[in-house]
Amino acid sequence: SAEQRAELQSNGSFEWKVVNRNYLVEKSSVDERLNLDMSKIKNVPQKLISSKLTINMISVHGDKDERIPWQDSQLLHECITKASLPDTGLIHRFVKLDGCTHMFPS
């Protein structure tokens, strides 16, 4: 929210309340996330990739999420899909839940 961004800029952190928990979000963590170079997914050395290893990933996101845009999960899916080399065993699926929020209630 605008208030959280202002608090982050002035205090270097803000408290994020989610259901029964409070999280301290620090500016350094936000900066790290914003500066994340998704192209590095492509740079996994081939010798570290085993065709015998299967990694199944799923990203589930509500399209009414007001905390994190569902497009972030779609972008993650696209980056992983583009970066996956043949026979890596990496399987990623993206599911958008219509009418659901961050915690999935509809």
MARKE-16337 format. One record per atom (N, C-alpha, C, CB): residue in three letters; atom name; x negated, y negated, z. Coordinates in steps of 0.05 Angstrom, whole numbers, padded with zeros to 5 digits. Glycine has a CB too. Layout:
<sites>
{code ala&site CA&x X&y Y&z Z}
...
</sites>
This chain:
<sites>
{code ser&site N&x -00017&y 00024&z 00000}
{code ser&site CA&x 00000&y 00000&z 00000}
{code ser&site C&x -00018&y -00025&z 00000}
{code ser&site CB&x 00019&y 00000&z 00025}
{code ala&site N&x -00005&y -00047&z -00005}
{code ala&site CA&x -00020&y -00073&z -00005}
{code ala&site C&x -00032&y -00079&z 00022}
{code ala&site CB&x -00001&y -00096&z -00014}
{code glu&site N&x -00017&y -00072&z 00043}
{code glu&site CA&x -00026&y -00076&z 00071}
{code glu&site C&x -00051&y -00059&z 00077}
{code glu&site CB&x -00004&y -00070&z 00091}
{code gln&site N&x -00050&y -00034&z 00068}
{code gln&site CA&x -00073&y -00016&z 00072}
{code gln&site C&x -00098&y -00026&z 00057}
{code gln&site CB&x -00066&y 00012&z 00064}
{code arg&site N&x -00094&y -00035&z 00032}
{code arg&site CA&x -00116&y -00046&z 00017}
{code arg&site C&x -00128&y -00070&z 00030}
{code arg&site CB&x -00108&y -00052&z -00012}
{code ala&site N&x -00111&y -00088&z 00041}
{code ala&site CA&x -00121&y -00112&z 00054}
{code ala&site C&x -00137&y -00104&z 00079}
{code ala&site CB&x -00098&y -00130&z 00061}
{code glu&site N&x -00126&y -00085&z 00095}
{code glu&site CA&x -00140&y -00076&z 00119}
{code glu&site C&x -00166&y -00063&z 00112}
{code glu&site CB&x -00122&y -00057&z 00135}
{code leu&site N&x -00167&y -00048&z 00091}
{code leu&site CA&x -00191&y -00034&z 00082}
{code leu&site C&x -00213&y -00055&z 00075}
{code leu&site CB&x -00185&y -00016&z 00057}
{code gln&site N&x -00204&y -00076&z 00061}
{code gln&site CA&x -00223&y -00097&z 00053}
{code gln&site C&x -00233&y -00113&z 00077}
{code gln&site CB&x -00210&y -00116&z 00033}
{code ser&site N&x -00215&y -00119&z 00096}
{code ser&site CA&x -00223&y -00136&z 00119}
{code ser&site C&x -00237&y -00120&z 00141}
{code ser&site CB&x -00199&y -00150&z 00130}
{code asn&site N&x -00228&y -00096&z 00146}
{code asn&site CA&x -00239&y -00080&z 00169}
{code asn&site C&x -00257&y -00057&z 00161}
{code asn&site CB&x -00216&y -00069&z 00185}
{code gly&site N&x -00257&y -00051&z 00135}
{code gly&site CA&x -00273&y -00028&z 00126}
{code gly&site C&x -00260&y -00001&z 00130}
{code gly&site CB&x -00300&y -00029&z 00141}
{code ser&site N&x -00235&y -00001&z 00140}
{code ser&site CA&x -00221&y 00024&z 00144}
{code ser&site C&x -00191&y 00017&z 00149}
{code ser&site CB&x -00233&y 00041&z 00167}
{code phe&site N&x -00175&y 00038&z 00148}
{code phe&site CA&x -00147&y 00035&z 00156}
{code phe&site C&x -00137&y 00063&z 00166}
{code phe&site CB&x -00129&y 00025&z 00134}
{code glu&site N&x -00117&y 00062&z 00182}
{code glu&site CA&x -00106&y 00087&z 00192}
{code glu&site C&x -00083&y 00096&z 00174}
{code glu&site CB&x -00096&y 00084&z 00222}
{code trp&site N&x -00084&y 00121&z 00164}
{code trp&site CA&x -00064&y 00132&z 00146}
{code trp&site C&x -00047&y 00152&z 00162}
{code trp&site CB&x -00077&y 00145&z 00121}
{code lys&site N&x -00022&y 00146&z 00165}
{code lys&site CA&x -00004&y 00163&z 00180}
{code lys&site C&x 00011&y 00182&z 00161}
{code lys&site CB&x 00016&y 00146&z 00197}
{code val&site N&x 00007&y 00207&z 00166}
{code val&site CA&x 00021&y 00228&z 00150}
{code val&site C&x 00035&y 00247&z 00169}
{code val&site CB&x 00000&y 00243&z 00132}
{code val&site N&x 00061&y 00247&z 00167}
{code val&site CA&x 00078&y 00264&z 00184}
{code val&site C&x 00069&y 00261&z 00213}
{code val&site CB&x 00076&y 00294&z 00175}
{code asn&site N&x 00057&y 00281&z 00225}
{code asn&site CA&x 00049&y 00280&z 00254}
{code asn&site C&x 00020&y 00273&z 00258}
{code asn&site CB&x 00056&y 00306&z 00267}
{code arg&site N&x 00006&y 00267&z 00237}
{code arg&site CA&x -00023&y 00263&z 00239}
{code arg&site C&x -00031&y 00235&z 00230}
{code arg&site CB&x -00038&y 00284&z 00223}
{code asn&site N&x -00053&y 00226&z 00242}
{code asn&site CA&x -00065&y 00201&z 00234}
{code asn&site C&x -00093&y 00206&z 00223}
{code asn&site CB&x -00066&y 00180&z 00257}
{code tyr&site N&x -00100&y 00194&z 00201}
{code tyr&site CA&x -00126&y 00197&z 00188}
{code tyr&site C&x -00139&y 00170&z 00186}
{code tyr&site CB&x -00124&y 00211&z 00161}
{code leu&site N&x -00165&y 00169&z 00191}
{code leu&site CA&x -00180&y 00144&z 00188}
{code leu&site C&x -00192&y 00145&z 00160}
{code leu&site CB&x -00202&y 00141&z 00210}
{code val&site N&x -00184&y 00126&z 00143}
{code val&site CA&x -00194&y 00125&z 00116}
{code val&site C&x -00215&y 00102&z 00115}
{code val&site CB&x -00171&y 00120&z 00095}
{code glu&site N&x -00239&y 00109&z 00109}
{code glu&site CA&x -00261&y 00089&z 00108}
{code glu&site C&x -00267&y 00080&z 00080}
{code glu&site CB&x -00286&y 00101&z 00121}
{code lys&site N&x -00275&y 00055&z 00078}
{code lys&site CA&x -00281&y 00043&z 00052}
{code lys&site C&x -00302&y 00060&z 00037}
{code lys&site CB&x -00291&y 00015&z 00055}
{code ser&site N&x -00322&y 00070&z 00051}
{code ser&site CA&x -00343&y 00086&z 00037}
{code ser&site C&x -00331&y 00111&z 00024}
{code ser&site CB&x -00365&y 00094&z 00057}
{code ser&site N&x -00311&y 00123&z 00037}
{code ser&site CA&x -00298&y 00147&z 00025}
{code ser&site C&x -00282&y 00139&z 00000}
{code ser&site CB&x -00280&y 00160&z 00046}
{code val&site N&x -00268&y 00116&z 00002}
{code val&site CA&x -00252&y 00107&z -00021}
{code val&site C&x -00271&y 00100&z -00044}
{code val&site CB&x -00235&y 00082&z -00013}
{code asp&site N&x -00292&y 00086&z -00038}
{code asp&site CA&x -00312&y 00079&z -00059}
{code asp&site C&x -00323&y 00104&z -00072}
{code asp&site CB&x -00334&y 00062&z -00047}
{code glu&site N&x -00330&y 00124&z -00056}
{code glu&site CA&x -00341&y 00149&z -00067}
{code glu&site C&x -00321&y 00162&z -00086}
{code glu&site CB&x -00348&y 00168&z -00044}
{code arg&site N&x -00296&y 00162&z -00078}
{code arg&site CA&x -00275&y 00175&z -00095}
{code arg&site C&x -00271&y 00159&z -00121}
{code arg&site CB&x -00248&y 00176&z -00080}
{code leu&site N&x -00271&y 00132&z -00119}
{code leu&site CA&x -00267&y 00115&z -00142}
{code leu&site C&x -00291&y 00117&z -00162}
{code leu&site CB&x -00263&y 00087&z -00134}
{code asn&site N&x -00315&y 00123&z -00151}
{code asn&site CA&x -00339&y 00124&z -00168}
{code asn&site C&x -00346&y 00152&z -00176}
{code asn&site CB&x -00362&y 00112&z -00153}
{code leu&site N&x -00328&y 00171&z -00170}
{code leu&site CA&x -00333&y 00199&z -00177}
{code leu&site C&x -00335&y 00202&z -00207}
{code leu&site CB&x -00311&y 00217&z -00166}
{code asp&site N&x -00357&y 00214&z -00217}
{code asp&site CA&x -00361&y 00218&z -00245}
{code asp&site C&x -00350&y 00246&z -00253}
{code asp&site CB&x -00391&y 00215&z -00252}
{code met&site N&x -00326&y 00247&z -00263}
{code met&site CA&x -00313&y 00272&z -00270}
{code met&site C&x -00328&y 00287&z -00292}
{code met&site CB&x -00285&y 00267&z -00278}
{code ser&site N&x -00345&y 00273&z -00307}
{code ser&site CA&x -00360&y 00286&z -00329}
{code ser&site C&x -00380&y 00306&z -00318}
{code ser&site CB&x -00374&y 00265&z -00346}
{code lys&site N&x -00387&y 00304&z -00292}
{code lys&site CA&x -00406&y 00322&z -00280}
{code lys&site C&x -00395&y 00351&z -00278}
{code lys&site CB&x -00414&y 00313&z -00252}
{code ile&site N&x -00369&y 00353&z -00280}
{code ile&site CA&x -00357&y 00380&z -00281}
{code ile&site C&x -00369&y 00395&z -00305}
{code ile&site CB&x -00326&y 00379&z -00283}
{code lys&site N&x -00375&y 00381&z -00326}
{code lys&site CA&x -00385&y 00393&z -00351}
{code lys&site C&x -00414&y 00403&z -00348}
{code lys&site CB&x -00382&y 00374&z -00374}
{code asn&site N&x -00428&y 00393&z -00328}
{code asn&site CA&x -00456&y 00398&z -00326}
{code asn&site C&x -00464&y 00421&z -00308}
{code asn&site CB&x -00470&y 00373&z -00317}
{code val&site N&x -00447&y 00440&z -00304}
{code val&site CA&x -00454&y 00463&z -00288}
{code val&site C&x -00472&y 00481&z -00305}
{code val&site CB&x -00428&y 00479&z -00279}
{code pro&site N&x -00496&y 00487&z -00295}
{code pro&site CA&x -00514&y 00504&z -00310}
{code pro&site C&x -00502&y 00531&z -00317}
{code pro&site CB&x -00540&y 00508&z -00294}
{code gln&site N&x -00505&y 00539&z -00342}
{code gln&site CA&x -00493&y 00564&z -00352}
{code gln&site C&x -00502&y 00588&z -00335}
{code gln&site CB&x -00501&y 00568&z -00381}
{code lys&site N&x -00526&y 00588&z -00325}
{code lys&site CA&x -00536&y 00611&z -00309}
{code lys&site C&x -00520&y 00614&z -00283}
{code lys&site CB&x -00565&y 00608&z -00304}
{code leu&site N&x -00507&y 00593&z -00274}
{code leu&site CA&x -00491&y 00594&z -00249}
{code leu&site C&x -00463&y 00605&z -00254}
{code leu&site CB&x -00490&y 00567&z -00236}
{code ile&site N&x -00455&y 00607&z -00280}
{code ile&site CA&x -00428&y 00615&z -00287}
{code ile&site C&x -00429&y 00645&z -00293}
{code ile&site CB&x -00418&y 00599&z -00311}
{code ser&site N&x -00413&y 00660&z -00279}
{code ser&site CA&x -00411&y 00689&z -00283}
{code ser&site C&x -00385&y 00696&z -00295}
{code ser&site CB&x -00415&y 00704&z -00256}
{code ser&site N&x -00385&y 00711&z -00317}
{code ser&site CA&x -00360&y 00719&z -00330}
{code ser&site C&x -00345&y 00739&z -00312}
{code ser&site CB&x -00365&y 00731&z -00357}
{code lys&site N&x -00358&y 00750&z -00292}
{code lys&site CA&x -00345&y 00769&z -00274}
{code lys&site C&x -00329&y 00755&z -00252}
{code lys&site CB&x -00365&y 00789&z -00262}
{code leu&site N&x -00334&y 00729&z -00249}
{code leu&site CA&x -00321&y 00714&z -00228}
{code leu&site C&x -00297&y 00699&z -00239}
{code leu&site CB&x -00341&y 00694&z -00215}
{code thr&site N&x -00274&y 00703&z -00226}
{code thr&site CA&x -00250&y 00689&z -00235}
{code thr&site C&x -00242&y 00670&z -00213}
{code thr&site CB&x -00227&y 00709&z -00241}
{code ile&site N&x -00238&y 00645&z -00220}
{code ile&site CA&x -00229&y 00624&z -00201}
{code ile&site C&x -00202&y 00614&z -00210}
{code ile&site CB&x -00250&y 00601&z -00199}
{code asn&site N&x -00182&y 00619&z -00194}
{code asn&site CA&x -00155&y 00609&z -00200}
{code asn&site C&x -00150&y 00584&z -00183}
{code asn&site CB&x -00134&y 00631&z -00194}
{code met&site N&x -00142&y 00563&z -00197}
{code met&site CA&x -00135&y 00538&z -00184}
{code met&site C&x -00107&y 00529&z -00193}
{code met&site CB&x -00156&y 00516&z -00191}
{code ile&site N&x -00093&y 00517&z -00174}
{code ile&site CA&x -00067&y 00505&z -00181}
{code ile&site C&x -00065&y 00478&z -00168}
{code ile&site CB&x -00044&y 00524&z -00172}
{code ser&site N&x -00056&y 00459&z -00183}
{code ser&site CA&x -00050&y 00432&z -00172}
{code ser&site C&x -00020&y 00428&z -00174}
{code ser&site CB&x -00066&y 00409&z -00188}
{code val&site N&x -00008&y 00423&z -00151}
{code val&site CA&x 00021&y 00419&z -00150}
{code val&site C&x 00026&y 00391&z -00140}
{code val&site CB&x 00035&y 00440&z -00131}
{code his&site N&x 00042&y 00376&z -00155}
{code his&site CA&x 00046&y 00348&z -00149}
{code his&site C&x 00074&y 00339&z -00154}
{code his&site CB&x 00026&y 00330&z -00165}
{code gly&site N&x 00086&y 00324&z -00136}
{code gly&site CA&x 00113&y 00314&z -00140}
{code gly&site C&x 00112&y 00288&z -00157}
{code gly&site CB&x 00127&y 00308&z -00113}
{code asp&site N&x 00131&y 00286&z -00175}
{code asp&site CA&x 00131&y 00263&z -00193}
{code asp&site C&x 00142&y 00237&z -00179}
{code asp&site CB&x 00148&y 00268&z -00217}
{code lys&site N&x 00151&y 00240&z -00155}
{code lys&site CA&x 00160&y 00216&z -00139}
{code lys&site C&x 00141&y 00209&z -00117}
{code lys&site CB&x 00189&y 00221&z -00128}
{code asp&site N&x 00117&y 00220&z -00118}
{code asp&site CA&x 00096&y 00215&z -00098}
{code asp&site C&x 00088&y 00186&z -00099}
{code asp&site CB&x 00071&y 00233&z -00103}
{code glu&site N&x 00092&y 00172&z -00076}
{code glu&site CA&x 00085&y 00144&z -00075}
{code glu&site C&x 00057&y 00139&z -00063}
{code glu&site CB&x 00105&y 00129&z -00058}
{code arg&site N&x 00044&y 00161&z -00054}
{code arg&site CA&x 00017&y 00158&z -00042}
{code arg&site C&x -00005&y 00162&z -00063}
{code arg&site CB&x 00013&y 00178&z -00019}
{code ile&site N&x -00002&y 00183&z -00079}
{code ile&site CA&x -00021&y 00190&z -00099}
{code ile&site C&x -00006&y 00195&z -00125}
{code ile&site CB&x -00038&y 00215&z -00091}
{code pro&site N&x -00013&y 00180&z -00146}
{code pro&site CA&x 00001&y 00184&z -00171}
{code pro&site C&x -00002&y 00213&z -00182}
{code pro&site CB&x -00009&y 00164&z -00192}
{code trp&site N&x 00020&y 00224&z -00191}
{code trp&site CA&x 00019&y 00252&z -00202}
{code trp&site C&x 00000&y 00253&z -00226}
{code trp&site CB&x 00047&y 00261&z -00210}
{code gln&site N&x -00004&y 00231&z -00239}
{code gln&site CA&x -00022&y 00230&z -00262}
{code gln&site C&x -00051&y 00237&z -00254}
{code gln&site CB&x -00022&y 00203&z -00275}
{code asp&site N&x -00058&y 00233&z -00228}
{code asp&site CA&x -00085&y 00241&z -00219}
{code asp&site C&x -00089&y 00271&z -00221}
{code asp&site CB&x -00089&y 00232&z -00189}
{code ser&site N&x -00068&y 00286&z -00214}
{code ser&site CA&x -00070&y 00316&z -00216}
{code ser&site C&x -00071&y 00324&z -00245}
{code ser&site CB&x -00046&y 00329&z -00202}
{code gln&site N&x -00056&y 00310&z -00262}
{code gln&site CA&x -00056&y 00317&z -00290}
{code gln&site C&x -00083&y 00311&z -00302}
{code gln&site CB&x -00034&y 00300&z -00305}
{code leu&site N&x -00096&y 00288&z -00294}
{code leu&site CA&x -00122&y 00282&z -00304}
{code leu&site C&x -00143&y 00302&z -00294}
{code leu&site CB&x -00131&y 00254&z -00294}
{code leu&site N&x -00141&y 00311&z -00269}
{code leu&site CA&x -00158&y 00332&z -00259}
{code leu&site C&x -00156&y 00357&z -00276}
{code leu&site CB&x -00152&y 00338&z -00229}
{code his&site N&x -00131&y 00365&z -00282}
{code his&site CA&x -00126&y 00388&z -00298}
{code his&site C&x -00139&y 00385&z -00326}
{code his&site CB&x -00096&y 00393&z -00301}
{code glu&site N&x -00136&y 00362&z -00338}
{code glu&site CA&x -00147&y 00357&z -00365}
{code glu&site C&x -00178&y 00359&z -00364}
{code glu&site CB&x -00138&y 00330&z -00376}
{code cys&site N&x -00190&y 00347&z -00343}
{code cys&site CA&x -00219&y 00347&z -00340}
{code cys&site C&x -00229&y 00376&z -00336}
{code cys&site CB&x -00228&y 00330&z -00317}
{code ile&site N&x -00216&y 00391&z -00319}
{code ile&site CA&x -00225&y 00418&z -00314}
{code ile&site C&x -00221&y 00435&z -00340}
{code ile&site CB&x -00209&y 00431&z -00291}
{code thr&site N&x -00199&y 00431&z -00353}
{code thr&site CA&x -00193&y 00447&z -00378}
{code thr&site C&x -00214&y 00440&z -00399}
{code thr&site CB&x -00165&y 00441&z -00388}
{code lys&site N&x -00221&y 00415&z -00403}
{code lys&site CA&x -00240&y 00407&z -00423}
{code lys&site C&x -00268&y 00417&z -00416}
{code lys&site CB&x -00241&y 00377&z -00426}
{code ala&site N&x -00275&y 00417&z -00390}
{code ala&site CA&x -00301&y 00425&z -00381}
{code ala&site C&x -00305&y 00455&z -00380}
{code ala&site CB&x -00307&y 00413&z -00354}
{code ser&site N&x -00283&y 00470&z -00380}
{code ser&site CA&x -00286&y 00499&z -00378}
{code ser&site C&x -00297&y 00510&z -00404}
{code ser&site CB&x -00258&y 00512&z -00372}
{code leu&site N&x -00318&y 00525&z -00402}
{code leu&site CA&x -00331&y 00538&z -00424}
{code leu&site C&x -00317&y 00565&z -00428}
{code leu&site CB&x -00361&y 00541&z -00421}
{code pro&site N&x -00317&y 00576&z -00452}
{code pro&site CA&x -00306&y 00603&z -00456}
{code pro&site C&x -00319&y 00623&z -00437}
{code pro&site CB&x -00309&y 00612&z -00485}
{code asp&site N&x -00303&y 00641&z -00427}
{code asp&site CA&x -00312&y 00663&z -00409}
{code asp&site C&x -00323&y 00654&z -00382}
{code asp&site CB&x -00333&y 00679&z -00423}
{code thr&site N&x -00315&y 00630&z -00373}
{code thr&site CA&x -00324&y 00622&z -00346}
{code thr&site C&x -00307&y 00634&z -00324}
{code thr&site CB&x -00323&y 00592&z -00344}
{code gly&site N&x -00283&y 00643&z -00331}
{code gly&site CA&x -00266&y 00654&z -00311}
{code gly&site C&x -00251&y 00633&z -00295}
{code gly&site CB&x -00282&y 00671&z -00292}
{code leu&site N&x -00252&y 00608&z -00303}
{code leu&site CA&x -00238&y 00587&z -00288}
{code leu&site C&x -00211&y 00583&z -00301}
{code leu&site CB&x -00255&y 00560&z -00290}
{code ile&site N&x -00190&y 00587&z -00284}
{code ile&site CA&x -00163&y 00584&z -00293}
{code ile&site C&x -00150&y 00563&z -00276}
{code ile&site CB&x -00147&y 00611&z -00291}
{code his&site N&x -00141&y 00542&z -00289}
{code his&site CA&x -00128&y 00520&z -00274}
{code his&site C&x -00100&y 00516&z -00285}
{code his&site CB&x -00144&y 00493&z -00276}
{code arg&site N&x -00081&y 00512&z -00267}
{code arg&site CA&x -00053&y 00507&z -00275}
{code arg&site C&x -00044&y 00482&z -00261}
{code arg&site CB&x -00035&y 00531&z -00268}
{code phe&site N&x -00029&y 00465&z -00275}
{code phe&site CA&x -00018&y 00440&z -00264}
{code phe&site C&x 00012&y 00443&z -00264}
{code phe&site CB&x -00027&y 00415&z -00280}
{code val&site N&x 00025&y 00438&z -00241}
{code val&site CA&x 00054&y 00440&z -00238}
{code val&site C&x 00064&y 00413&z -00227}
{code val&site CB&x 00063&y 00463&z -00220}
{code lys&site N&x 00081&y 00400&z -00242}
{code lys&site CA&x 00093&y 00375&z -00233}
{code lys&site C&x 00122&y 00382&z -00223}
{code lys&site CB&x 00094&y 00353&z -00256}
{code leu&site N&x 00128&y 00374&z -00199}
{code leu&site CA&x 00154&y 00380&z -00187}
{code leu&site C&x 00172&y 00355&z -00190}
{code leu&site CB&x 00151&y 00388&z -00157}
{code asp&site N&x 00192&y 00358&z -00207}
{code asp&site CA&x 00211&y 00336&z -00212}
{code asp&site C&x 00226&y 00329&z -00187}
{code asp&site CB&x 00230&y 00344&z -00234}
{code gly&site N&x 00227&y 00303&z -00180}
{code gly&site CA&x 00243&y 00293&z -00158}
{code gly&site C&x 00230&y 00297&z -00131}
{code gly&site CB&x 00269&y 00306&z -00158}
{code cys&site N&x 00205&y 00306&z -00130}
{code cys&site CA&x 00192&y 00312&z -00104}
{code cys&site C&x 00172&y 00290&z -00097}
{code cys&site CB&x 00179&y 00339&z -00104}
{code thr&site N&x 00168&y 00287&z -00071}
{code thr&site CA&x 00149&y 00266&z -00061}
{code thr&site C&x 00122&y 00280&z -00054}
{code thr&site CB&x 00161&y 00251&z -00036}
{code his&site N&x 00106&y 00265&z -00039}
{code his&site CA&x 00079&y 00275&z -00032}
{code his&site C&x 00080&y 00301&z -00016}
{code his&site CB&x 00065&y 00254&z -00016}
{code met&site N&x 00099&y 00304&z 00002}
{code met&site CA&x 00101&y 00328&z 00018}
{code met&site C&x 00121&y 00348&z 00007}
{code met&site CB&x 00109&y 00320&z 00047}
{code phe&site N&x 00130&y 00344&z -00018}
{code phe&site CA&x 00147&y 00361&z -00034}
{code phe&site C&x 00177&y 00361&z -00027}
{code phe&site CB&x 00138&y 00388&z -00031}
{code pro&site N&x 00187&y 00348&z -00007}
{code pro&site CA&x 00216&y 00349&z -00003}
{code pro&site C&x 00230&y 00336&z -00027}
{code pro&site CB&x 00225&y 00336&z 00024}
{code ser&site N&x 00253&y 00347&z -00034}
{code ser&site CA&x 00267&y 00335&z -00057}
{code ser&site C&x 00292&y 00321&z -00048}
{code ser&site CB&x 00274&y 00356&z -00078}
</sites>
